[in-house]
Amino acid sequence: MTQSSDHPETPERADGTQPLPAAEDTQALPPQQPASPQQDAPPVEQHDLRSEQHETAPQPAQEAPAPATDNPFAPGWSGAQPGDRPAHDPYASQHDPQGDPYAAPQAPHDPSAGQPQHDPYAATAGHGYGQPQQQGYPAWTAGAPQPGPAPVAAAPRRERRKVSFLGAATAVAATALLAGTAGGAIGGLAAEQESGTGVVTLDGPPVERPEGSVAAIAGRAVPSVLTIRVGSSGRGGTGSGWVYDGKGHVVTNNHVVSAAGDDGTIVVELADGTRRDAELVGRDVSYDLAVLEVDPKGLKPLPVGDSDDVVVGDQVVAVGSPLGLDSTVTAGIVSALERPVAAGEQGDQSYISAIQTDAAINPGNSGGPLLNARGEVVGVNSAIAQIPGGARDSASGSIGVGFSIPSTQVRRTVDQLISTGEAVHPVIGVHLDTQYSGEGARVLPDAVQGTEPVVPDGPADKAGVEAGDVITKIDGRRVSDNDQLVVRIRAKAVGDTVQLTVQRDGRERQLTMTLEAAEED
C-alpha cells in the first residue's frame, strides 16, 4: 500500500486488518503478539484501569442472597434486588417522564449487567472500516466508562469491563460527522477546481539555473553560435562558428570554408533560423582558422578566456551544429592538454597544440566554441580522433576524443587575420629528418637536393644548431617526434625566446634562440 504525504493511509497489519485511528478520548492498546502458527490463542482480556477506578466499590460484609432465578440468560430475568427503585432505561424515549436519557443513571444496577459481552458497535468501533474482527486481536471500543457505584449483587470479574454503548455510539457518530464534514469541504473545493477548463496553471518565477551549470552556460552561448553553410559548384557543407566581436566578425575553421574556393558562397544561419550572407576576411591553413564578416545587427559576441588557465579535469561545454543539427550542446571535461595534432593532408596540414576533451564533437561541430564553466571560449573545436586502422574517408563520429585549438592561439591568429588578412608563423629555421624513428626530432644530417639542413642566418643557425643534432626538449619539456616539435614552436609567438636541449655526439647541450616569422610564399 502506498502512502500519500497529504492523506497517509492506515498501514496494514500482517494479517490484513487495519487498526482504528485513536479518537481524542480513547486510549490506544499496546501491540498484541500474533497468534501461534500451531494453535490460535484465545483473545487476551484487556484490563481497563479507568473502569476499575470508577466502578470498583467496597463490598458489603455479607453478600445479598441470590435471586431465585440466577440465570442471566433466562427470559425475564432481572438483577434487581428487593427494595431497589425501578432502574432507569437509557434507551427510553425522550418523552419518558422518568428523566433525561442522557443523564447518568442513578440506580446502582446496570441493565446491561450479566448480558453476553457482545458489542453491537464492535465492527465500527473496533476496526473502523467494517471488516470482521480477526482472531488474536481483541475488540475495543471508544467512550469513557459510566460513573456511579458498582451493583450490590456479586458479578463475575469480567463485568468490570462494562462500557457505555451510548457513549461509544456518540463518539462514533461524532467521528463520522467530522469525517463527513471534512470530506464535504474537500469535495467542494475539488468541485470548484474541476468546474473550469480542467487545466491548472501555477504562476511563479522561471526556474533559475545555477551559475556554472551546463544549462546556464548554454543559455548564454547558444544565441551567439552560428551554423556555417558553404556552397560551390553544386557541392555544399556545413560547419559551426561563433561571434568574435561587435563588428560582425565570426570565427570558424579553415577547413569549413575552404570548400567555397574562389567562387563559392558562404551563409551563416543564426540560432533563430534567420540567415545572413558572409564574406571571407582571411584564413590560415597551419592553424586551421578562418574569419568571416556578417551584418552585426543583433549579434552578441562571446567572451574569450585564457586557455593557459585550463587544467585537466575542468568542465567544458561544446556548442555547434553536428551533422547540421544547429544549437546542439554537449558537455564533458578536459582530458589532456598540449596534445600534438597534425590534421589534414600533406601540404594542407594544420599543426595544433590541442586541448583534448571527451565532450561529444562530430562532423559539423568544427569551428564551434569550447566553453569553460564561466561561459568563456577556451578553444575552437577542430578535429576528432578516428579508430586506428579505419578508412580515412569513412564516415565516423565521436569516440570521446576531440581536439580544440587553444584560445591563446585563436586570439593571436584571429587578430592577425582581421588586421592583415594573413597570419604569421614562428619558425626556428631547420629541416627535419622524416626518416628518423628515435626519440626527439633530428635535423637532417646532410643537404638534400640543394636544401641545407640549417637555414643560413636563421634562428637555429644563430643559436648554434648543427646538422644531425637531435632536439630532445624545448623549454624543458620533452619532444617525442617531429610533429610535436612543430606544434610546440607554432604555439609560440614571433619574437619569443625558447631554450633548446640537443643531443650531439653523445653529449647534451643547452641552446637559446629567438623565434622569427616564416617567409610566406
N, C-alpha and C positions, 0 to 999 in steps of 0.2 A: 504494500500500500504506500502510496506516495503522500507526502505532506506538503501543504502549501504554507508559505510564511504568513499569508493573510488569514487563512482559515485552517489551522492544523487539524487533521483528522485524528480521532482517538486511535492509538495504536492497538493492534490486535494482540490478544494473548496467544500462547502456543496452541491452545485447544480451540481457538476461533471465537471465543466470547469476547465481549468488549465491556469494560467497567464503566459505570455511570460517572460522569463528571461530578465532583463533590459540590453540593449546594452550600449556601452560606451557613446553615445551621446543622450541617451534617459533619460527621467525623469519619475520615477515611479509615478503612480497616487495614491492618498490616497484611502484607502479601502472604498467601497461603501456600503450603507445599503442595505440589501436584500429586494426584493420586498415584499410588504404586502401580507399575505396569502389570504386576502379578494379581493384585486384588484392589478393587476400588475401596478407598477408605470412606467411612461414613462422614457426613458433614460435621465439621467441628463446631461445637456450640460456642458462640461468642458471648462473653460476659460483659454486659453493658454497665459500666461503672456509674453512669449517670442515673440509670434506673435504680441501682442499688442505693444511691444517696437519697432519692426521693421516695422510694416505695418501701423500703425496709422500715418496719416499726417494731417497737418492743412487743414481744409475745406475752400473752397472759400466762399466769402461773399454771392454769389448767386449761386444756383445750375444751371448747364447747362440744357438746355431743353432736355427732354427725347426723345429718338428716336421715329419715327412714330410707329415702332413695338417694344413695350417694353415687349413682352412676351418672356422670355428667352428660352422657350421650343418650340417656333415657328421655323419651318425649315428655315435655312439660316440666323438665327438671329445673329447679331454681336454687341458687345458692343462698337465698335469703334465710335469715335466722329469725326465730320467734322474737318479736318486739322490734324488728327493723322497720324503718319507714320505707314506703314504696321507693324503689330506685328510679332515678331519672334516666329516660332513654335519650341518648344524644342524637338519635336519628328521628326523634319525634317531630311532627310538623311545627313550623314556626308559630302557628296559631294555637298550639297547645298551651293552655293557661298554666301548666306546671312550671314554665320558666323558659329562659333563653337556651336554645340547644347548643350554643357555643360557649356557655359558661362552664366552669369546671364542675364536675359532678360532686354533690355534697354527700351522697350516700357512700358508705365505706365499701360497697360492693361494686365491682366492675361487671357489667352484664356480659362482658366477653370472657370472664374468667371461666376456666375449665373447658372452653371450647377448643377444638383442634387448632394447633398453631398453623393455620393457613392464612396467608396474607393475600387477599384478592388483588392487591396492587403490586404484588411481587414482580410480575413481569415488567411493569413500567418502572417501579422504583428501583428494582434490583439490577436491571440491565439497560434500561433507557431506550433500547431500540426494538423492544417487543420480542426479543429472542428467548427461547425456552431456557430455563435455568439448567446449567450443566452440573453434573455431579462433581463433587470435590471443591466447589466454590459456594459457600453458604450465602443464602439471600440476606440482604439487609435493606432497611427502609429508612427514609428520611423522616424527620419530625422529632420534636423533643418529647420526653416522657411526660405523662399527665401528673400533675401534683396531687397530693392528697394522701391520707393514711391508707395502709395496706388493709385488705379484707381481714376480718377477725378469724374467719374459718381458715383452717390449715389448708395449704395448697402445695402441690408439687413445686420443687425449687425452680423448675424451668419456667414457671409462671412469672418469675421476676422480669423476664424479657418482654413483658407486655408493652406494646406501644399503642399510641392512639391512631387508629385508622383515619379518623377525621383529620388529625394533624398531618399525616402522610399525604392524604388526598389534597389537603390545602397546599402543601409545599409543592407537590407535583403539578397541581393546577396553576400555581403562581409561576413555576418554571416554564410551563408550556405557554402561559400568557406572555411572559417576557420574550421567549424564543419566537413566538408568533409576531409580536410587535417588532422585534429587531428584523425578522425576516421580511415583514411587510415594508419596513423602511428601506431595506436594501433593495428589495424588489422594485419599490417605487423609484429609487434612484436609477436602477438599471433600465426601467421602462422609459424614464426621461431621456437617458442617453441613447436608447435604441429608437426613440421616436423620430430622430432626424434621419440623415442620409446613411447612418451606419458606419461612417468613416470618422475616426477620432484623430485629430491632429494636435500635436503638442507644440506650443510656441516656446521658443527659447533661443539662446545664442548659438551660433555654429560651433561645432566641436573644434577645439584648439589642438593642434598637433605640437608635441614637444619640440623645442628648438634643437636642431641637430638630427631629428628623426628623418628617415628617408622620405616620408610624406611631406614634411616641411621643406626639405631641400628641393624635392621635385616640384612642389607648388610654386616656388620662386623661379626655378630654372626652365621649366618646360616652355613658357611663352617666349623665351629667348633662344630656343634651339630650333633650327630650320631644317627642312628637307631640301637637298640639292638635286635638281633634275637636269640631266645633261642629255642633249640630243645632237647627233651628227650623222648625216648620210643614211638615214633610216635606222640608225642604231641609237640606243639610249642606255642610261644607267642612273642609279640613284645613290645618294650618299647623305651625309649629315654635315651641318655647320652650325656655328653659333655667333651671336652678335658680339663683336670685339669692342666697339666704341660707339659714341653717339653720332658719328659721321656716316654710319651705314656700312662700315667695314665688317665683313663676315669671314671667319676663319674656317678653313676646311683642309682636307688632304690634297696633295698634288695629284695623286692617282685617281681622285674622284673627278677632277675637272680636266685631266689630260685627254680624256676621250673626246672632248669637244673639238680638239685640234684648233685650226685657224678659222674654220667657217661654221663651227657648231654653235648651239645656243645653250645658255645656262639660265635656269629659272629657279628661284627659291620659293618654297612654299612655307607660309607661316603656320603656327600651331592652330590658328582658327580656320585654316584651309585656303586663305587668300594667297595669290601668287604675285610675284614681282620679278621683273627682268633683272638679271645681274650682269655686271661687267667684270672681267678678269683684271685685277690690278697687278698681280705678279705671282709667280710660283717658283718653287725650288725643289729640284729632284733629290738632292742629297739629304735634305731634312724632311722631305715628303710633306711640305706645307704649301698652302696657296691662300691668297686673299682675294675676296670678291667685294664689289661695292654695289649697294642697292639703295633705294629710297629709304632714308632713316625714319620716316614718319611712324610714330607709334612703337618703334623698336627700343628695347631696353637692354643695354649691354650687361654681360655677366662679369662679376669681379674676377680678377686674375690673382691667384695666390702664388706662394713661393714653394716650388717643388723641392727645394733644398730642406724644407721643414718636414717633409713627409718621411714617415718611418714605416717599417714593415709591420703590418697588423692594423694600420689605420683603416677606418671605414671609408669607402668611396662609393660614389653613385655614377653610373654611366647613363647618358641620355642621348637618344638618336633615333634613327629610322631603320632598324634592321629589317631586311627583306622588304623595304618600302613601307613598313608599319610605323608611321610617324608618331612622335611623342611617346616613345617607349622608354621606360625606366627600368634599369636593373641595378642591383646593389651587390657589393662584395667587400673584400679587403685588399690592401696592398700586399701582394705575395712576395715580391722581391724588388730590389732597386738596382739601377745601373746594369740592367740586363742588356748585353750587346745584341742588337738585332740588325741584320742586313736583309732588307726586304726588296723584292723586285728582281728583274732580270739583269744580266750582265750589261753594263753600260747605262742602265737606268735604275741603279740600286740606291736605296736610302740607308743611311747608317744612323742608328738611333741608340742612344744610351737610355734604354726604356724603363718605364715603371711597369712592372708586371702585376696584373690583377686577375682575380678569379671572377670578377663581375662579368656577366654574360655579354660578350661582344661578338656580333655576327656580321656577315656581309651587309653593308648599308649603314652600320654604325660608324664607319670610317669618317673622320672629321668631326665627330661629336665630342662634347666635353666630358672629361673625367673630373668629378667634383669631390671636394673634401667635406667634412662634417659641417663646415661653415658655409657651404654652398659656393666656394671659390673654385675656379678652374685650376687644377694642378697638373692636367695633362690633356692631350688630344689623342683620342683613340685612333690607332693607325693599322695594327696588324694583329693576327691571331695565329697561334701555333697549329700545325697540322700533324696528324698521326704519322710517325716515320714510316716510309715505305709506300705511302699513299700517292696516288697520281696527283701531280701538281695542278692539273686543270680540273680535277674533280671537285664537285660542289661539297663544301664542308661547313660546319657550323662551330659554335663554341664548344671547346672541350675543357673550359675552365682555365685556359692560359691565353690571356690577351695582353697586348702591349700598347703603351701610350707614350707619346712624346712629352717629356717633362716641360712644365710651364716656363721654366727659366730659358730653355732653348726656344720655345714658342714665342715668347715675348721679344727676344732678341731678333729672331728671324723675321717675324711679322712686322716689327717696326722698320726693319731694313726694306722689306718688300713694299710697305706703304710709302716709305720715303723715296726709294730709288727704283722700285720695281724689281730689284735683284737682291740676293743675299750673298754675303761674303763667307768664305770658309777658311778657318785657320789650318795651316799645314806646317810640317817640320822639314820637308824637302828631302825625302829619301824614296827609293823604290824598293819594295819589299819582295822577298823571295816566296813565291806562292807554292813552291815545291817543298818547302821546309815543313817538317812534321813534328819538330821538337817543341819544347816549352819556350814560349815567348815569340817575338816577331823578329825574323832575321833580315838584315839589309842584304841586298844582292851582293855576292862576293865579287862579281865581275860585271863589266859593261855588257849590255845586251842590245844588239842592233844599234849601236852608237849611243845608247842611253846610259848615262853614268849612274852608278848606284846612289851616290850622294850628289844632290843638285849643287853645283858650284855656287858658292857665296849665299847659300840658303841657310835657314835657321840651324839645321843639323850640322852643316859644314862649319858654321861659325862656332857651334858648341863643341866641335871636336869628334863628331861621329865619323867612323870609317867603314869602308865596305866590309861586309862579313860580320859586323857587330850584331849581337843578339840583344834586343831590348827586352828586359825582363820585368821592369817596373816603371811606372810613371807616377810621380808624386807619392812614392812609397807603396803604391797599390799594384798588385801582381797583374801582369799582362800574360794571357794564356796563348793568344794567337794573333794573326794579322788583323782580323775584324775587330777584336777588342781594342787593339792599339788605335785603329782609325776612329772607332766610336769614342774612345776616351779623348782623342785630340779634337774631334768635331764638337764635343760637349763644351769645349773651352771657347773663349772669345779671342779674336785677333788682338795681339799685344800682351796676352797673358804669359807669365813666366812659369815654366814647369821644370821639374827635376827628373832626369832620366837615369835609370840604372842599367848598365850594359855589361854583357859578358864578352871579353876579348882575350884570346889566348889563355883561357882558363882563369882569368882574373876578373874581378868585379870592379867597375869604375862608375863614379857618380859625375854626371854632366848636367849643366844648366843651360837652358835655351829659352829664347823668346819666340812665341808663335807669330807667324806673318800670314797675310792673306794670300790665298792661292790666286794664280793668274788665270782668269777666266778666258775660255776660248771665244 
